[in-house]
Amino acid sequence: MIKAIVNISLKAGVLDSQGKAVHHALESLHFNAVKDVRVGKQIVLQLDCDDKKKALADVTKMCEDLLANTVIEDYDIELV
């Protein structure tokens, strides 16, 4: 059994309106040290597989086909 952790974030240069809203809210709560906020998502997958090479290939394909919008998002995969 392999756990795959996929972190997805907007590419640099893509406007993150949710991040801007969180940043504004934090400033209104007087957390003035925060200079920028980027909001992403994390997907955790449990795979019935023992081959890390195959698991990585499968999760990469999942990201490319469904989990991430590769036009505007980057993703990082960690196998545990």
C-alpha positions, 0 to 999 in steps of 0.5 A: 500500500502506497500513499500519494500526496499531491499538492496543487498550486497556481503557477507563478503569475496566475492571479490567485483571487482566493489568496488575495481574499485570505491576505486581505482578511488576515490584514484586517485581523492585524496580521500585518507581517503576511506579505503574500498568500497563495491558496492551493489544494492537497489530494491524498490517495491510498494506492493498492500498489507496492511498486513506487515507480508504477505508483508515481507514473499512475499518479502523474497520469491522474494529475495530467488527466484530471486532478490538476489543470496543467495550463494554470496549475503546478503539482508536486507528488510525494509518495509515502 
